[in-house]
Amino acid sequence: MRLEQIQAFLTVAETGSFQQAAKRCDVTQSTISRQVQTLETILGVSLFHRTSHVKLTIAGECFMPRARKLLNEWTLATTELKDLMDGKQLELCIAAIHSVCAYQLPPVLQRFCAEYPQVQLRVTSLGSDRALKVLKDGLVDLAIVMNNRFLTASPEMIVDKLYTEPVQVLMSADHPLAQDEIVPWERLVHYPQVVFKDGYGMQRLVQEQFQKQGVTLNAALELNTLDAFRGVVRQGKLVALLPQGAVADLHLDPTLVMRPTTEPVITRDVVLVTTSDRLDIPPIRRFRELVKAQIQTPTPLQTPLQADRQRQNQRSQDKLISM
């Protein structure tokens, strides 16, 4: 069954004439007749009484509302697809890891909303593995995650590397390890850890590093929000291995400090992932461009020694200027 056959049937029914239907459809009368006859052959019934004034048969009367519905559905479908390709998308769904949602995504969201005020943005904060799953399931359009090559290896996946950042040790300011400018692994492994829940890429990354060290990770507590990590670590007993960008505003909290580790230093790659077909849609393509342009490597955190040296250099420069 073809769309033009249904259109021919409806036009003949509305005009009561094969000749008038042919004029309205801008085709020959024989074309209209052939389309209707082919449709009747497919359905196995006669749709019209072919008299001086064409009338619907009982079968034709029964089929007519269905034919109208089929044609309307096709019209709606083609209109929606055209609107989609013209950038008239109703919503854009994003999944991103917590640190990106908290610190780096807001400027991108504001810029996108200014450019596409008609598009409803929906942003969900998820762990990397979960975010990639909902992307594959079609529940979101883009995911900003810690790269997992096992989950992004499909041919349809488009992966853009955004930045690489080190994983460091978050602890309370009065924790014994806070005295070290760089925390030795041989000391770190003896302290209980706060880790992300299962399904988060960071948990897997930390577990793998402890296995390489030949020691067992003492995971005393599992959490899934950065605020919860801060609250627990602030109590003074537990430490957490977190990406540097996860605590970009740490300088505002004197109760917490972050320290790099000795070699080997853990790093994670943060990537933008979508699928090739989605990049045909203008709002999705534009959001990807904004992310690639604006999300960059977080500013490195300073150790106390580095901060002290910076203050000394600044005082020296101020003294020279005043002379």
TORMIMI-617697 format. One record per residue: residue in three letters; x, y, z of N, C-alpha, C in turn. Coordinates in steps of 0.001 Angstrom, whole numbers, padded with zeros to 6 digits, always signed. Example, Ala and Ser with C-alpha at 12.3 -4.5 7.8 and 13.67 -1.06 7.14 Angstrom:
! TORMIMI-617697
ALA+013190-005690+007800+012300-004500+007800+013200-003300+007800/SER+012850-002250+007080+013670-001060+007140+012900+000030+007870/
This chain:
! TORMIMI-617697
MET+000841-001190+000000+000000+000000+000000+000878+001242+000000/ARG+000549+002175-000885+001349+003387-001012+000530+004603-000609/LEU+001209+005646-000198+000541+006848+000272-000298+007490-000831/GLU+000220+007519-002056-000526+008148-003146-001807+007379-003473/GLN-001852+006075-003188-003072+005298-003390-004151+005716-002400/ILE-003739+005917-001148-004690+006390-000134-005168+007805-000470/GLN-004229+008650-000915-004592+010008-001296-005585+010000-002466/ALA-005363+009129-003445-006273+009031-004585-007663+008596-004137/PHE-007712+007590-003270-008993+007107-002747-009765+008232-002054/LEU-009111+008963-001161-009776+010031-000410-010242+011158-001322/THR-009452+011482-002325-009821+012577-003227-011021+012206-004084/VAL-011053+010962-004559-012214+010495-005326-013459+010508-004446/ALA-013319+010064-003206-014449+010033-002280-014969+011444-001993/GLU-014066+012400-001863-014459+013777-001546-015095+014486-002753/THR-014601+014226-003962-015104+014917-005158-016241+014156-005833/GLY-016341+012840-005576-017360+012029-006237-017084+011818-007699/SER-015822+012010-008110-015495+011907-009535-014019+011587-009710/PHE-013738+010600-010608-012342+010296-010909-011695+011447-011685/GLN-012517+012099-012530-011990+013195-013331-011627+014386-012445/GLN-012506+014756-011520-012232+015868-010620-011070+015546-009675/ALA-010989+014300-009256-009877+013891-008388-008544+014025-009115/ALA-008538+013656-010423-007311+013765-011207-006872+015225-011324/LYS-007834+016138-011527-007494+017560-011622-006917+018073-010305/ARG-007537+017682-009190-007072+018166-007885-005669+017644-007577/CYS-005400+016416-007955-004085+015817-007675-003054+016135-008756/ASP-003511+016811-009820-002632+017202-010919-001977+015986-011577/VAL-002798+014962-011842-002347+013778-012574-003435+013426-013579/THR-003178+012426-014404-004178+011999-015378-005251+011166-014704/GLN-006433+011097-015368-007523+010296-014810-007153+008826-014753/SER-006394+008366-015765-005989+006955-015765-005080+006638-014583/THR-004264+007618-014182-003385+007410-013024-004203+007247-011748/ILE-005197+008117-011584-006067+008026-010410-006793+006678-010398/SER-007336+006294-011556-008059+005019-011640-007156+003850-011288/ARG-005922+003871-011805-004993+002778-011542-004624+002703-010062/GLN-004435+003858-009421-004078+003877-007996-005206+003311-007139/VAL-006448+003685-007464-007586+003179-006703-007761+001674-006944/GLN-007637+001241-008204-007776-000180-008507-006712-001020-007797/THR-005489-000504-007746-004415-001235-007052-004722-001336-005561/LEU-005259-000257-004990-005622-000275-003575-006730-001294-003322/GLU-007726-001344-004209-008812-002313-004059-008286-003749-004160/THR-007300-003961-005044-006710-005290-005178-005991-005687-003892/ILE-005271-004749-003308-004539-005019-002053-005516-005349-000931/LEU-006627-004576-000861-007589-004763+000227-008537-005930-000049/GLY-008668-006287-001319-009547-007407-001668-011011-007058-001692/VAL-011348-005781-001802-012746-005319-001843-012862-004164-002829/SER-014103-003894-003289-014381-002707-004101-014699-001548-003166/LEU-014117-000412-003445-014309+000753-002575-015345+001722-003121/PHE-015650+001646-004429-016577+002588-005048-017598+001859-005931/HIS-018805+002431-005964-019770+002101-006991-019464+003030-008155/ARG-019073+002459-009284-018672+003288-010427-019892+003552-011310/THR-020628+004590-010967-021791+005035-011724-021514+006433-012247/SER-022553+007132-012735-022354+008497-013230-021814+009403-012124/HIS-022238+009117-010884-021695+009819-009726-021097+008766-008798/VAL-019778+008788-008664-019077+007746-007902-019474+007812-006431/LYS-019855+006638-005904-020232+006553-004489-019418+005468-003808/LEU-019214+005657-002509-018502+004662-001708-019352+003421-001498/THR-018711+002269-001534-019362+001033-001125-019361+000959+000399/ILE-020004-000054+000934-019968-000240+002395-018521-000405+002857/ALA-017737-001175+002088-016319-001341+002436-015588-000015+002364/GLY-015941+000800+001366-015315+002111+001231-015637+003012+002407/GLU-016918+002978+002836-017324+003770+004005-016547+003338+005244/CYS-016336+002028+005377-015603+001496+006532-014138+001910+006493/PHE-013575+001899+005287-012136+002179+005150-011811+003669+005237/MET-012764+004526+004926-012471+005955+004787-011889+006600+006055/PRO-012470+006394+007238-011866+007031+008429-010446+006536+008725/ARG-010216+005256+008424-008868+004720+008618-007888+005358+007635/ALA-008352+005542+006405-007495+006158+005398-007143+007595+005799/ARG-008126+008320+006301-007862+009696+006752-006857+009708+007903/LYS-007016+008762+008812-006092+008697+009945-004677+008380+009481/LEU-004556+007433+008526-003233+007112+007985-002579+008324+007343/LEU-003362+009056+006572-002818+010232+005892-002450+011321+006891/ASN-003280+011511+007911-002982+012515+008937-001726+012160+009717/GLU-001589+010882+010044-000398+010446+010772+000860+010676+009943/TRP+000765+010394+008653+001920+010631+007779+002263+012122+007717/THR+001244+012957+007616+001469+014404+007569+002126+014895+008856/LEU+001620+014405+009994+002207+014787+011280+003654+014321+011392/ALA+003904+013092+010936+005254+012539+011031+006233+013349+010191/THR+005850+013665+008959+006758+014434+008093+006962+015845+008621/THR+005913+016434+009212+006045+017778+009791+006990+017767+010984/GLU+006835+016758+011855+007700+016662+013033+009154+016446+012632/LEU+009382+015605+011632+010754+015360+011172+011362+016618+010555/LYS+010575+017355+009797+011073+018598+009211+011421+019601+010299/ASP+010539+019722+011302+010813+020635+012414+012082+020228+013157/LEU+012268+018902+013331+013454+018404+014027+014717+018796+013277/MET+014726+018586+011976+015911+018889+011171+016106+020390+010985/ASP+015049+021171+011213+015161+022631+011146+015569+023241+012487/GLY+015811+022388+013475+016233+022894+014783+015092+023189+015729/LYS+013872+022800+015377+012719+023067+016233+012482+021893+017174/GLN+013538+021518+017892+013478+020396+018827+012826+020859+020123/LEU+011914+020038+020662+011190+020433+021870+012066+020391+023111/GLU+012963+019401+023229+013806+019299+024403+015152+018685+024054/LEU+016129+018964+024894+017474+018416+024741+017873+017842+026093/CYS+018202+016564+026117+018493+015870+027374+019985+015581+027485/ILE+020560+015971+028609+021991+015826+028854+022195+015008+030124/ALA+023171+014105+030093+023623+013412+031305+025096+013761+031502/ALA+025468+014129+032714+026853+014535+032969+027275+014122+034361/ILE+028581+013904+034527+029113+013565+035845+028981+014761+036777/HIS+029028+014492+038078+028706+015498+039085+029602+016728+039008/SER+030903+016526+038838+031812+017671+038856+031569+018600+037682/VAL+031267+018054+036520+030970+018881+035351+029666+019635+035553/CYS+028652+018960+036100+027378+019627+036378+027556+020787+037350/ALA+028408+020586+038345+028553+021583+039411+029352+022797+038985/TYR+030419+022591+038206+031357+023687+037987+031500+024150+036539/GLN+031392+023272+035582+031750+023645+034219+030591+023730+033244/LEU+029508+023053+033529+028392+023054+032602+027514+024303+032659/PRO+027315+024954+033820+026404+026096+033872+026618+027179+032813/PRO+027852+027624+032523+028004+028647+031465+027550+028148+030097/VAL+027777+026874+029822+027334+026297+028543+025813+026302+028478/LEU+025157+025940+029575+023699+025906+029607+023116+027295+029378/GLN+023708+028300+030002+023214+029665+029831+023356+030131+028387/ARG+024492+029839+027782+024714+030236+026393+023732+029526+025467/PHE+023530+028234+025688+022620+027470+024834+021186+027984+024976/CYS+020758+028241+026206+019393+028732+026431+019159+030075+025740/ALA+020190+030908+025692+020069+032197+025013+019916+032019+023508/GLU+020584+031009+022954+020532+030773+021514+019296+029975+021096/TYR+018827+029082+021970+017679+028230+021653+016630+028334+022761/PRO+015967+029473+022896+014997+029635+023990+013791+028714+023875/GLN+013528+028175+022682+012372+027305+022494+012651+025865+022883/VAL+013913+025526+023140+014286+024152+023483+014354+023994+024999/GLN+013630+023019+025522+013661+022726+026960+014883+021871+027275/LEU+015790+022394+028089+016973+021636+028487+016664+020782+029711/ARG+017099+019531+029676+016946+018644+030823+018309+018027+031121/VAL+018835+018330+032307+020172+017879+032683+020069+016958+033890/THR+020707+015790+033786+020711+014819+034873+022146+014519+035272/SER+022411+014557+036570+023744+014240+037084+023814+012746+037382/LEU+024717+012046+036670+024831+010597+036806+026291+010181+036812/GLY+026550+008986+037301+027866+008398+037148+028123+008070+035688/SER+029398+007919+035324+029767+007747+033925+029124+006527+033279/ASP+029203+005380+033934+028670+004159+033338+027157+004258+033127/ARG+026460+004807+034099+025014+004963+033994+024666+005959+032890/ALA+025420+007061+032798+025156+008068+031777+025315+007494+030376/LEU+026331+006662+030177+026534+006049+028866+025425+005051+028542/LYS+024901+004388+029558+023815+003430+029322+022550+004153+028867/VAL+022196+005249+029549+020976+005952+029151+021142+006618+027785/LEU+022392+006964+027431+022640+007474+026076+022376+006380+025048/LYS+022893+005184+025287+022668+004067+024365+021198+003693+024282/ASP+020462+003862+025386+019040+003539+025409+018184+004633+024774/GLY+018806+005737+024369+018076+006817+023723+017352+007750+024674/LEU+017685+007697+025969+017002+008537+026947+017631+009923+027059/VAL+018875+010075+026617+019521+011392+026579+020191+011559+025222/ASP+020514+012799+024890+021110+013110+023588+022633+013182+023636/LEU+023180+013623+024764+024624+013701+024929+024984+013318+026355/ALA+026208+012822+026523+026705+012482+027860+028113+013051+028009/ILE+028371+013680+029153+029713+014184+029473+030200+013349+030647/VAL+031200+012515+030388+031537+011450+031328+033041+011222+031392/MET+033435+010393+032356+034786+009860+032361+034845+008755+031320/ASN+035827+008814+030453+035856+007892+029319+035981+006437+029782/ASN+035218+005590+029128+035301+004139+029312+035276+003539+027912/ARG+036449+003177+027412+036537+002741+026010+035714+001490+025741/PHE+035406+000722+026769+034600-000487+026570+033133-000140+026311/LEU+032702+001035+026770+031307+001450+026587+031136+002450+025449/THR+032241+002943+024882+032145+003947+023817+032757+003456+022510/ALA+032938+002141+022402+033636+001598+021227+032705+001330+020047/SER+031397+001510+020208+030463+001238+019116+030703+002200+017953/PRO+030540+001719+016719+030802+002569+015545+029962+003841+015499/GLU+028738+003778+016042+027875+004961+015971+028223+006012+017017/MET+029075+005670+017986+029436+006611+019038+030463+007638+018549/ILE+030203+008908+018850+031138+009991+018576+031696+010454+019916/VAL+033015+010360+020097+033659+010682+021374+034626+011848+021182/ASP+034395+012939+021921+035277+014101+021891+035978+014230+023244/LYS+037291+014156+023239+038027+014341+024484+038010+015816+024871/LEU+037622+016098+026115+037559+017470+026601+038812+017847+027387/TYR+039207+016995+028335+040420+017273+029100+040826+016049+029910/THR+042058+016085+030404+042582+015072+031326+042903+015756+032641/GLU+042515+015156+033743+042794+015762+035043+043307+014714+036017/PRO+044151+015137+036975+044688+014190+037959+043676+013891+039055/VAL+043840+012723+039646+043066+012334+040825+043942+012559+042044/GLN+043413+013284+043041+044191+013627+044228+043450+013210+045493/VAL+044096+013445+046617+043555+012975+047898+042857+014127+048622/LEU+041565+013961+048883+040801+014926+049667+040789+014471+051113/MET+041075+015395+052024+041123+015060+053455+040813+016307+054276/SER+040579+016092+055556+040369+017245+056435+041698+017970+056643/ALA+041616+019233+056969+042819+020044+057122+043706+019558+058257/ASP+043134+018853+059256+043941+018369+060373+044238+016866+060283/HIS+044042+016283+059104+044362+014868+058914+045877+014687+058892/PRO+046428+013562+059416+047885+013347+059412+048521+013485+058021/LEU+047822+013083+056960+048387+013169+055614+048454+014600+055099/ALA+047743+015514+055749+047744+016912+055303+049104+017564+055493/GLN+049972+016960+056297+051305+017513+056501+052205+017294+055288/ASP+051829+016364+054414+052630+016064+053220+052228+016967+052068/GLU+053224+017524+051385+052936+018265+050163+052492+017311+049065/ILE+053108+016136+049029+052745+015075+048100+052596+013798+048908/VAL+051449+013144+048802+051149+012003+049664+051764+010728+049080/PRO+052622+010046+049825+053201+008778+049348+052144+007673+049336/TRP+052158+006852+048322+051205+005757+048243+051361+004790+049412/GLU+052598+004601+049853+052802+003642+050938+052137+004098+052237/ARG+051884+005393+052377+051137+005879+053544+049642+005912+053262/LEU+049273+006332+052067+047859+006480+051716+047093+005172+051851/VAL+047687+004065+051451+046958+002791+051399+046535+002300+052777/HIS+047086+002870+053830+046747+002407+055178+045525+003123+055756/TYR+045016+004137+055055+043884+004898+055586+042572+004461+054930/PRO+041493+004404+055727+040183+004041+055161+039698+005114+054172/GLN+038996+004655+053136+038616+005533+052035+037093+005684+051924/VAL+036704+006851+051435+035335+007057+050962+035384+006928+049448/VAL+034511+006103+048879+034549+005854+047433+033162+006065+046831/PHE+033137+006226+045515+031863+006299+044816+031209+004923+044792/LYS+029887+004935+044638+029144+003685+044580+029480+002918+043312/ASP+029109+001644+043318+029320+000794+042155+028564+001375+040959/GLY+029186+001335+039787+028577+001916+038597+029158+003269+038244/TYR+029993+003801+039141+030685+005059+038873+032100+004742+038380/GLY+032511+005431+037323+033827+005179+036759+034951+005422+037744/MET+034780+006398+038649+035833+006712+039613+036097+005541+040547/GLN+035050+004819+040938+035288+003677+041813+036158+002641+041120/ARG+035856+002388+039857+036634+001415+039093+038079+001867+038934/LEU+038278+003158+038690+039621+003696+038503+040458+003543+039771/VAL+039874+003855+040918+040589+003742+042193+040869+002275+042522/GLN+039885+001421+042317+040074-000009+042581+041228-000569+041750/GLU+041284-000201+040480+042345-000694+039600+043720-000254+040083/GLN+043823+000985+040571+045119+001476+041034+045572+000736+042292/PHE+044651+000466+043198+045019-000277+044404+045444-001699+044050/GLN+044781-002292+043074+045182-003632+042634+046587-003614+042054/LYS+046912-002564+041303+048259-002439+040741+049299-002286+041852/GLN+048902-001646+042961+049810-001476+044092+049952-002773+044901/GLY+049094-003743+044604+049152-005005+045321+048569-004943+046713/VAL+047661-003980+046936+047046-003830+048264+045529-003794+048102/THR+044838-004050+049213+043380-004046+049203+042850-002661+049572/LEU+041931-002167+048774+041306-000871+049068+040401-001019+050283/ASN+040655-000204+051302+039825-000197+052508+038680+000789+052291/ALA+037629+000321+051591+036477+001174+051287+035522+001154+052463/ALA+035639+002168+053310+034830+002205+054519+033410+002690+054258/LEU+033225+003453+053163+031924+004080+052917+031772+004354+051431/GLU+030558+004118+050900+030253+004426+049510+029244+005567+049449/LEU+029517+006554+048598+028637+007712+048434+028465+008003+046949/ASN+027565+008947+046627+027379+009283+045218+027184+010778+044955/THR+027467+011629+045945+027406+013070+045706+028660+013728+046276/LEU+029099+014798+045630+030302+015486+046077+030094+016152+047433/ASP+028904+016670+047695+028632+017286+048997+028749+016253+050114/ALA+028301+015032+049839+028402+013976+050849+029863+013617+051105/PHE+030681+013580+050048+032117+013328+050220+032725+014381+051135/ARG+032435+015629+050878+032993+016711+051701+032575+016572+053155/GLY+031282+016326+053357+030778+016242+054724+031419+015131+055523/VAL+031611+013982+054890+032206+012844+055599+033697+013061+055826/VAL+034403+013484+054787+035850+013683+054905+036172+014786+055911/ARG+035310+015764+056001+035521+016877+056935+035584+016407+058387/GLN+035012+015245+058682+035020+014733+060051+036417+014311+060507/GLY+037334+014072+059558+038731+013911+059929+039331+012540+059852/LYS+038534+011467+059769+039093+010126+059811+039295+009517+058421/LEU+038370+009793+057515+038409+009178+056192+039007+010125+055152/VAL+039557+009528+054089+040074+010308+052962+039387+009802+051695/ALA+039507+010573+050616+038879+010183+049355+039774+010565+048192/LEU+039897+009671+047237+040593+009970+045990+039560+010501+045007/LEU+039708+011776+044656+038746+012444+043797+039465+013189+042674/PRO+038787+013397+041545+039383+014214+040483+039559+015651+040961/GLN+040590+016273+040468+040882+017648+040868+039690+018575+040619/GLY+039007+018386+039493+037891+019257+039145+036658+019064+040000/ALA+036625+018002+040813+035457+017740+041642+035353+018700+042823/VAL+036458+019363+043128+036471+020303+044263+037120+021610+043813/ALA+036626+022159+042736+037217+023358+042152+037152+024567+043086/ASP+036214+024561+044035+036070+025685+044964+036636+025359+046343/LEU+037592+024441+046389+038132+024003+047679+038773+025153+048456/HIS+039290+026147+047740+039945+027275+048425+038968+028053+049303/LEU+037674+027839+049111+036678+028540+049923+036361+027801+051216/ASP+036940+026595+051384+036637+025768+052550+037932+025465+053311/PRO+038221+026182+054379+039468+025974+055118+039521+024660+055898/THR+038394+023951+055989+038377+022701+056748+038863+021517+055923/LEU+039045+021707+054618+039448+020622+053731+040692+020996+052935/VAL+041490+019997+052603+042654+020205+051739+042718+019058+050732/MET+043451+019290+049664+043646+018251+048660+045123+018165+048343/ARG+045632+016952+048218+047051+016742+047981+047255+015779+046804/PRO+048259+016043+045982+048615+015074+044935+049302+013871+045548/THR+049371+012795+044779+050063+011591+045231+051416+011484+044518/THR+052273+010675+045085+053507+010333+044384+053162+009443+043182/GLU+054149+009182+042364+053923+008298+041221+053532+006899+041714/PRO+052629+006202+041013+051949+006663+039793+050768+007571+040101/VAL+050633+008645+039318+049519+009576+039475+048336+009074+038657/ILE+047182+008954+039303+045969+008544+038590+045424+009751+037823/THR+045019+009523+036590+044344+010572+035819+043069+010008+035216/ARG+042166+010901+034868+040963+010469+034150+040732+011394+032963/ASP+040227+010830+031890+039859+011593+030701+038367+011886+030749/VAL+038019+013156+030590+036611+013552+030527+036260+013790+029062/VAL+035176+013160+028616+034817+013192+027202+033345+013551+027026/LEU+033034+014037+025845+031648+014254+025418+031293+013123+024461/VAL+030169+012467+024710+029763+011333+023880+028352+011561+023349/THR+028179+011309+022067+026850+011297+021459+026887+010291+020325/THR+025846+010257+019513+025817+009340+018374+025779+010132+017073/SER+026278+009528+016014+026430+010244+014748+025105+010758+014208/ASP+024014+009998+014375+022726+010450+013848+022213+011690+014575/ARG+022544+011822+015869+022065+012983+016624+022726+014278+016152/LEU+023911+014177+015593+024612+015383+015151+023997+015970+013886/ASP+023022+015296+013288+022277+015880+012174+021253+016900+012654/ILE+020995+016913+013965+019978+017792+014539+020660+019066+015042/PRO+020281+020233+014536+021002+021490+014843+021215+021807+016317/PRO+020194+021716+017207+020461+022045+018617+021501+021133+019264/ILE+021454+019834+018930+022429+018902+019497+023816+019219+018978/ARG+023904+019482+017688+025193+019823+017097+025765+021099+017721/ARG+024901+022084+017963+025364+023339+018561+025793+023144+020011/PHE+025062+022320+020760+025440+022079+022151+026816+021430+022212/ARG+027069+020503+021328+028394+019874+021268+029476+020916+021002/GLU+029226+021837+020076+030203+022880+019765+030494+023750+020983/LEU+029443+024100+021729+029626+024948+022912+030425+024235+023991/VAL+030133+022958+024199+030869+022184+025206+032345+022116+024842/LYS+032639+021803+023585+034033+021681+023151+034774+023011+023262/ALA+034062+024107+023074+034704+025419+023124+034895+025937+024542/GLN+033986+025576+025460+033988+026217+026773+034451+025328+027922/ILE+034307+024022+027808+034724+023156+028910+036178+022767+028706/GLN+037008+023191+029641+038447+022969+029541+038982+022390+030851/THR+040284+022092+030839+040924+021515+032017+040751+022432+033228/PRO+040265+021915+034355+040128+022738+035562+041478+023296+036003/THR+041458+024473+036611+042680+025090+037114+043289+024230+038208/PRO+044587+023919+038122+045226+023078+039146+045115+023689+040539/LEU+044876+022827+041515+044836+023288+042901+046254+023494+043411/GLN+046436+024487+044245+047759+024779+044803+047944+024087+046149/THR+049155+023585+046374+049516+023104+047703+049846+024315+048564/PRO+049872+024160+049886+050234+025295+050741+051589+025905+050378/LEU+052570+025056+050045+053885+025574+049688+053810+026418+048423/GLN+053048+025950+047426+052895+026714+046192+052174+028025+046456/ALA+051142+027990+047295+050403+029206+047619+051292+030205+048345/ASP+052144+029694+049258+053058+030570+049988+054056+031219+049041/ARG+054588+030438+048104+055526+030998+047135+054856+032055+046265/GLN+053603+031817+045879+052899+032805+045066+052709+034106+045844/ARG+052375+033976+047132+052198+035183+047948+053518+035940+048078/GLN+054623+035193+048267+055940+035844+048368+056299+036556+047072/ASN+056029+035912+045941+056318+036541+044650+055484+037795+044448/GLN+054214+037723+044878+053350+038886+044731+053830+040039+045596/ARG+054287+039720+046839+054798+040777+047716+056060+041406+047133/SER+056910+040558+046515+058129+041086+045900+057801+042013+044743/GLN+056822+041615+043940+056431+042453+042808+055827+043765+043289/ASP+055012+043699+044338+054412+044924+044879+055484+045854+045427/LYS+056515+045274+046051+057599+046086+046604+058369+046792+045503/LEU+058622+046069+044391+059355+046681+043264+058557+047820+042643/ILE+057240+047615+042533+056394+048625+041942+056363+049892+042795/SER+056405+049722+044112+056315+050869+045015+057634+051648+045123/MET+058748+051058+044677+060043+051739+044769+060182+052818+043710/
